[in-house]
């Protein structure tokens, strides 16, 4: 057969850099190497046992059939109560859809809103899938450089980027890969600036719970209704409850946006797996137990962060801005680039080859010269990785 005529929409996409890095780690491991994978943003914790039990019970009770497209009523109710309890925000069930992971939530939100003539704003560094999802719609990507503000987006930067064609902005805070957090008051100013120009916001809040003191958890759900109606929240159970493989996420948006996303989802995945939804609903219903597991995980992430950031700064003289949230460090490695190691991709490759430590090159996040290090990895392995990085760097100088 001659070359396959791939659609223009898919031709415009690049493969996921994070998943490619994860695959590189798996391949190297298969060859027998002792690999430390700091690439993918996947909690090393297992799903809490009580949530697994809920799924087993659901299976035994025959929750194995189709569910409504926006998800089980019990899950919609669970998400509704979660926002009421945690953020004092009320949403109706017709504003909530369960999706197959946070990625589908963002895909739904963008595809239901963007046209080829529209401009969609992304703040750099962005999560690798944002530009590709926008590319799929044919809309024009307009990026906002935030290096001057230490990768923290502010309202002035957004105002400068908005044109008559701007339809959407995707905002991710705590940010992947930077770990930076947009303070709540600034976030509000950004939403006000957007609302004034009729620009809608996809708020990727997948890491909303992962914020380290003294910084505080913020959700756009906390904004007044007249601002909130411009926002589609994309959330996920993957990171918060260590459930990456379960593929359950959700959107919370105005009823019209939700109706459009529901139509789109009815022709793609229909809904996430029925018994995974049932387990998530129970996890939210039995919140005290679930929160206990979550608190334990966050405490451990905080411990790793407290070790990793100074360690990177000290041993590697990395310029590393303070990640207030998520579970990533995003050091600037430009100080190590030279004739042989020209780019951060080369640097990341060097760590892979010489230290069997897998990281993700910043280029996939729109910011070359940096690498992303995920600390969703056991403490001892993290320490070992730092030692190995130190040795590689020592041989460079
Ligand atoms: N979101 C995670 C990451 O950035 C998981 C991989 C992915 O879906 O991109 O590593």
Boltz pocket constraint, residues with backbone or C-beta under 6 A from the ligand:
constraints:
  - pocket:
      binder: B
      contacts: [[A, 16], [A, 18], [A, 19], [A, 39], [A, 40], [A, 41], [A, 42], [A, 103], [A, 127], [A, 128], [A, 129], [A, 176]]
      max_distance: 6.0
